[in-house]
Amino acid sequence: MLTALALLAYLVLSPALLTVLGIPYDAPYGPFWFKLHPGDYPLLMALACSLAACGNPLVEGLRRLRAQPLLAAYLAAVVLAFAYSLLRHGPSGSAFFIDTLMMPAVAALVLVALGDARLRGLCRLLLAAVVANAVIGLVEVALQRHVVPYTVAGGVAVIEDKFRATALLGHPLENALLTSVALLAALDLPLPSLRRWALCGLLVLALLAFGGRASFLLSASALLVQAVLRARAGLRAGRYGYLHIVGALLVGLIAAPAAAAAVWKSGLGARIFQGLYLDDSASVRLRIFEVFDHLDGYDLLFGIAPQQIQELALRIGLSQNLEAIENFWLFMLLLLGVFGFLVFAAGLGAGLYWLWRCAGSGARWALLVFLITASTTNSLASKTSALVLLFALLCCLRAYRGWRPPPPQAWPVPPRRIGMRTGAIA
């Protein structure tokens, strides 16, 4: 229950909503306990209860880490990077290490101890929340109004020329990233074909509503490749004939233009289809590499403080509060220096490889799309719940590997009343 509460808090309580509630979560002021997400507290309580239920909490924690060496390497690397940042730069601007990078390992340590039935229940809860979030995004586009004001940096309003839904997570790119993960991970669920198509269609429309180009294009490409691979496997296994394939292609050729015309007419995804060129948003992702022109060898080896990174961003022409170093690899290199960055990159690679090993085919596509998309933003170098939700969803999906829902039980048929000539009833 505590884990479910924490995961729902990560989904519902966005930084923008916390600002509306008077909590300076992502503002440049306020006490430290407000800098941690409200979902952190029930998740830490869930870990404490999970460890204490098995005897000595410290011994149980070490046992779980020994059983998952890749997860232990990830957590150790993040803790070392956090300690280095604290010692070199101080506590300012370092809370994202806890929220963004440590909490995924905490969630994993809780989830590996749960039974498959509970993991499947949490998976259904997460997917239901993502579907609700997608519906909210589509409603926002239809009404051209945000449920929660679109703000960053503790209340700075964001004004865009093309409307993008922000839904519960409070930011279009954050929503697009999570929606693409859920879309591809859902391919591993044992769902009826009609329900699977309905779920995928809804989430694709939500991706258009959120306007994340990288998430939409990568997810669509992954879906296409996965469909081709499944069709080829079905042909080899004899499940499909060539008539099935040709029929599916004909339906696709007819339905795809009709769906594209309907989407274009509705204005959904205008930012994606009208912005497939090097616009301001894309040019920022190239301009950020100019920071190397303002660094000396010592800063590059040992890192610079978050305040200095912000000053460098202003020096290369980025707008304060509204634009950032849109590449978390580059930000972590600037913050930690070469030596600290190598530790961080090795630890993150170990954590993602741990997820890869326990994931199915759809979840692996989700993992690849997540990593590529996150590399085009400052996501993992800022306060975000994306990584903890990725860990949680893929850990829960592990319970569906090799599992099939039990067949529905037939209701007992009551005896028929048959009238006989003698008036007796059989």
C-alpha positions in Angstrom: 0.0 0.0 0.0 2.8 2.4 0.8 4.5 1.6 -2.5 1.3 2.1 -4.4 0.8 5.4 -2.6 4.3 6.5 -3.4 4.0 5.7 -7.1 0.7 7.5 -7.4 2.2 10.5 -5.7 5.0 10.6 -8.3 2.4 10.5 -11.0 0.0 13.1 -9.6 2.0 15.6 -7.6 4.0 17.4 -10.3 6.3 20.3 -9.5 3.8 22.7 -11.0 1.0 21.3 -8.8 3.3 21.5 -5.7 3.9 25.1 -6.5 0.2 25.8 -6.7 -0.1 24.0 -3.3 2.5 26.4 -1.8 5.4 23.8 -1.7 8.6 25.3 -3.2 9.7 22.0 -4.6 11.6 23.3 -7.7 11.9 26.9 -6.6 15.4 28.4 -5.8 14.4 28.9 -2.2 12.8 27.0 0.7 14.0 24.4 3.3 15.6 21.1 2.3 12.7 18.9 3.3 10.5 20.7 0.7 13.1 19.9 -1.9 12.3 16.2 -1.7 9.2 14.9 -3.5 6.3 13.9 -1.3 6.4 10.4 -2.9 9.9 9.9 -1.4 8.6 9.6 2.1 6.0 6.7 1.7 8.6 4.9 -0.6 11.2 5.1 2.1 8.7 3.9 4.7 7.8 1.0 2.3 11.5 0.0 2.2 11.8 0.2 6.0 8.7 -2.0 6.5 9.9 -4.4 3.8 13.3 -4.9 5.4 12.1 -5.0 8.9 9.5 -7.7 8.0 12.5 -10.0 7.3 14.3 -9.6 10.5 17.4 -7.4 10.8 16.8 -4.5 8.3 20.5 -3.9 7.7 21.3 -7.6 7.1 18.2 -8.0 4.8 19.2 -4.9 2.8 22.7 -6.2 2.3 21.3 -9.6 1.3 19.1 -8.1 -1.4 22.0 -6.0 -2.7 24.2 -9.1 -2.9 21.5 -10.9 -4.8 21.3 -8.0 -7.3 24.9 -7.0 -7.9 24.1 -4.7 -10.9 21.5 -2.9 -8.8 24.0 -2.5 -6.0 26.6 -1.1 -8.4 24.1 1.4 -9.7 23.2 2.5 -6.1 26.8 2.7 -5.1 27.8 4.8 -8.1 24.9 7.3 -7.5 25.8 7.6 -3.8 29.5 8.2 -4.6 28.5 10.9 -7.2 26.2 12.5 -4.7 28.9 12.5 -2.0 31.4 14.0 -4.4 29.0 16.8 -5.5 28.3 17.6 -1.8 31.9 17.8 -0.9 32.9 19.9 -3.9 29.9 22.1 -4.5 27.8 22.0 -1.3 24.2 21.0 -1.0 22.7 23.6 -3.3 21.3 22.1 -6.4 22.0 18.5 -5.4 18.6 17.3 -4.3 17.9 15.8 -7.7 20.4 13.0 -6.9 18.0 11.7 -4.2 14.7 12.2 -6.1 15.8 11.3 -9.6 18.6 8.8 -9.2 18.4 7.2 -5.7 14.7 6.6 -5.5 14.6 4.2 -8.5 17.0 1.9 -6.6 14.8 2.2 -3.4 11.7 1.3 -5.4 13.6 -1.7 -7.0 14.7 -3.0 -3.5 11.0 -2.9 -2.4 9.6 -4.5 -5.6 12.1 -7.4 -5.8 10.7 -8.7 -2.5 7.0 -8.7 -3.6 5.2 -11.7 -5.0 4.1 -11.8 -8.6 0.4 -11.3 -7.8 1.2 -8.0 -6.0 3.5 -6.9 -8.8 0.8 -7.5 -11.4 -1.6 -5.5 -9.3 0.9 -2.6 -9.1 1.5 -2.8 -12.9 -2.3 -2.5 -13.5 -2.4 0.4 -11.2 0.4 2.2 -13.0 -1.0 1.6 -16.4 -4.5 2.8 -15.3 -2.9 6.0 -14.0 -1.0 6.5 -17.3 -4.2 5.9 -19.3 -6.0 8.5 -17.0 -3.1 10.9 -17.6 -3.4 10.4 -21.4 -7.2 11.1 -21.3 -6.6 14.3 -19.3 -4.0 15.4 -21.9 -6.5 14.8 -24.8 -9.1 16.7 -22.9 -6.7 19.6 -22.4 -6.0 19.8 -26.1 -9.7 19.7 -26.9 -10.4 22.6 -24.4 -7.1 24.4 -25.0 -6.7 24.7 -21.3 -4.3 23.2 -18.7 -5.6 21.4 -15.7 -2.5 22.7 -13.7 -0.8 26.0 -14.8 2.2 25.3 -17.0 5.1 26.6 -14.9 8.7 25.9 -14.2 11.3 27.0 -11.6 8.8 27.5 -8.8 6.2 29.4 -10.7 7.7 30.9 -13.9 4.9 30.7 -16.5 5.7 29.0 -19.8 4.1 30.5 -22.9 4.3 28.6 -26.2 3.1 29.4 -29.7 1.6 25.9 -30.0 -0.5 24.4 -27.2 0.8 21.3 -25.6 -0.9 19.3 -22.9 0.8 19.0 -19.5 -1.8 16.7 -17.7 -0.7 15.4 -14.3 3.0 15.4 -14.7 3.1 19.1 -15.4 5.5 19.1 -18.4 4.9 18.0 -22.0 8.2 16.2 -22.4 7.8 14.4 -19.0 4.4 13.2 -20.1 5.6 12.1 -23.5 8.5 10.2 -22.0 6.3 8.2 -19.5 3.6 7.6 -22.1 6.1 6.2 -24.6 7.5 3.9 -22.0 4.0 2.6 -21.0 3.0 2.3 -24.7 5.9 -0.1 -25.5 5.9 -1.9 -22.2 2.3 -2.7 -22.7 3.3 -5.0 -25.6 4.4 -7.5 -23.0 1.0 -7.7 -21.4 -1.2 -10.8 -22.2 -4.1 -8.7 -23.5 -6.8 -9.5 -26.2 -5.9 -8.0 -29.5 -8.8 -5.5 -29.5 -7.9 -4.2 -26.1 -4.2 -4.0 -27.0 -5.0 -2.0 -30.1 -7.3 0.4 -28.2 -4.7 0.9 -25.5 -1.9 1.6 -28.1 -4.2 3.9 -30.1 -5.1 6.0 -27.0 -1.4 6.3 -25.9 -0.3 7.3 -29.5 -2.9 10.0 -29.5 -1.7 11.2 -26.1 1.9 11.4 -27.5 0.6 13.7 -30.2 -1.2 15.8 -27.5 2.0 16.1 -25.5 4.0 17.2 -28.5 7.2 15.4 -27.8 8.8 14.8 -31.1 11.6 12.4 -30.0 9.2 10.3 -28.0 6.6 10.1 -30.7 9.0 9.3 -33.6 11.0 6.8 -31.6 7.9 5.0 -30.2 6.2 4.9 -33.7 9.4 3.4 -35.1 9.7 0.9 -32.3 6.0 -0.2 -32.8 6.6 -0.6 -36.5 9.7 -2.7 -36.0 8.0 -4.8 -33.4 5.0 -5.4 -35.7 7.3 -6.5 -38.5 9.2 -8.9 -36.2 6.0 -10.4 -34.8 4.6 -10.9 -38.3 7.8 -12.6 -39.4 7.8 -14.9 -36.3 4.1 -15.7 -37.0 4.8 -16.6 -40.6 7.7 -18.9 -39.6 5.5 -20.6 -36.9 2.6 -21.0 -39.3 0.2 -18.9 -37.3 -0.3 -16.4 -40.2 -0.7 -17.0 -43.9 0.3 -14.6 -46.7 -3.4 -13.7 -47.1 -3.4 -12.4 -43.5 -0.3 -10.3 -44.1 -1.6 -8.9 -47.4 -4.9 -8.2 -45.8 -3.3 -6.4 -42.9 -1.2 -4.3 -45.3 -4.2 -3.3 -47.3 -6.1 -2.3 -44.2 -3.1 -0.3 -43.0 -2.8 1.4 -46.4 -6.4 2.5 -46.2 -6.6 3.3 -42.4 -3.3 5.1 -42.1 -4.1 8.0 -44.4 -7.6 8.3 -42.9 -6.2 8.4 -39.4 -3.5 10.9 -40.4 -6.1 13.2 -42.1 -8.3 13.1 -39.0 -5.4 13.9 -36.7 -4.2 16.7 -39.0 -7.7 18.2 -39.2 -8.1 18.1 -35.4 -4.8 20.0 -35.0 -3.5 17.2 -32.7 0.2 17.0 -32.8 0.6 20.2 -34.7 3.9 20.9 -33.0 5.3 17.5 -34.1 4.3 17.6 -37.8 4.9 21.3 -38.3 8.2 21.3 -36.5 10.1 18.5 -38.2 13.0 20.8 -38.9 15.7 22.6 -36.9 13.6 25.0 -34.9 14.6 26.9 -31.7 14.0 23.9 -29.5 16.2 21.7 -31.6 18.9 24.4 -32.0 19.2 24.7 -28.3 20.3 21.1 -28.1 23.2 21.9 -30.5 24.1 25.2 -29.0 24.7 23.7 -25.5 28.0 22.2 -26.6 29.5 25.7 -26.9 30.0 25.5 -23.1 33.3 23.7 -23.8 34.6 27.0 -25.3 34.4 28.5 -21.8 35.9 25.7 -19.7 39.6 25.2 -18.7 41.2 21.8 -18.1 40.8 21.8 -14.3 37.1 22.5 -14.5 36.6 19.8 -17.1 38.4 17.2 -14.9 36.8 18.0 -11.6 33.5 19.8 -12.4 31.9 23.1 -11.7 29.1 24.2 -9.4 25.4 24.3 -10.5 25.5 28.1 -10.2 28.5 28.2 -12.6 26.6 25.9 -15.0 23.7 28.3 -15.0 26.1 31.2 -15.7 27.6 29.3 -18.6 24.1 28.7 -20.0 23.4 32.4 -19.9 26.8 33.1 -21.6 26.0 30.9 -24.6 22.6 32.6 -25.0 20.1 30.3 -23.2 17.1 31.9 -21.5 17.2 31.8 -17.7 14.6 29.5 -16.2 13.0 28.6 -19.6 16.0 27.0 -21.3 18.6 24.6 -19.8 21.5 22.3 -20.7 19.1 19.9 -22.6 21.4 16.9 -22.3 21.8 15.2 -19.0 25.1 13.5 -20.0 26.6 16.9 -20.7 25.2 18.4 -17.4 26.6 15.6 -15.3 30.0 15.9 -17.0 30.0 19.6 -16.2 28.9 19.0 -12.6 31.1 16.0 -11.7 34.0 16.4 -14.1 35.5 13.6 -16.1 36.4 11.3 -13.2 33.0 11.6 -11.4 31.2 11.4 -14.7 32.8 8.0 -15.5 31.6 6.6 -12.2 28.1 8.0 -12.8 27.9 6.6 -16.3 29.2 3.2 -15.3 26.6 3.0 -12.5 23.7 4.1 -14.7 24.8 1.6 -17.3 24.7 -1.2 -14.6 21.3 -0.1 -13.5 19.8 0.0 -17.0 21.4 -3.4 -17.8 19.8 -4.9 -14.7 16.4 -3.7 -16.1 17.3 -5.0 -19.5 18.0 -8.5 -18.2 14.7 -8.8 -16.4 12.6 -7.2 -19.2 10.6 -8.7 -22.1 10.8 -7.6 -25.7 8.4 -4.7 -25.3 10.0 -3.5 -22.1 13.4 -3.6 -23.8 12.1 -1.3 -26.6 10.7 1.0 -23.8 14.1 1.0 -22.2 15.9 2.0 -25.4 13.4 4.7 -26.3 13.6 6.1 -22.7 17.4 6.3 -22.8 17.5 8.0 -26.3 14.7 10.4 -25.4 16.1 11.3 -22.0 19.5 12.0 -23.6 17.9 14.9 -25.6 16.7 16.6 -22.4 18.0 17.5 -18.9 15.6 14.9 -17.4 18.0 12.8 -15.3 20.0 15.9 -14.3 16.9 17.6 -12.8 14.0 16.7 -10.5 11.9 14.1 -12.3 10.0 11.0 -11.4 10.6 9.5 -14.9 13.4 7.1 -13.9 11.7 5.8 -10.7 8.5 5.1 -12.7 10.5 3.3 -15.4 12.1 1.1 -12.8 8.8 0.4 -11.1 6.9 -0.4 -14.3 9.6 -2.7 -15.7 10.0 -4.5 -12.4 6.3 -5.0 -12.2 6.1 -6.3 -15.8 8.6 -9.0 -14.8 5.7 -10.8 -13.1 3.9 -11.3 -16.5 6.8 -13.3 -18.1 5.5 -16.7 -18.7 2.1 -16.0 -17.0 -1.2 -16.3 -18.7 -4.6 -15.3 -17.3 -6.7 -18.2 -16.1 -9.5 -19.2 -18.5 -12.9 -17.9 -17.5 -14.9 -20.5 -15.6 -18.1 -21.5 -17.1 -21.2 -21.0 -15.1 -23.0 -24.2 -14.0 -26.0 -24.9 -16.3 -29.2 -25.5 -14.4 -31.2 -28.6 -15.3 -33.7 -28.0 -18.0 -37.4 -28.3 -17.1 -38.9 -30.7 -19.7 -42.6 -31.2 -19.7 -43.6 -34.8 -20.1 -47.0 -36.2 -21.2 -47.4 -37.6 -17.7 -46.7 -34.2 -16.2 -43.5 -35.3 -14.6 -40.4 -33.0 -14.7 -37.0 -34.3 -15.6 
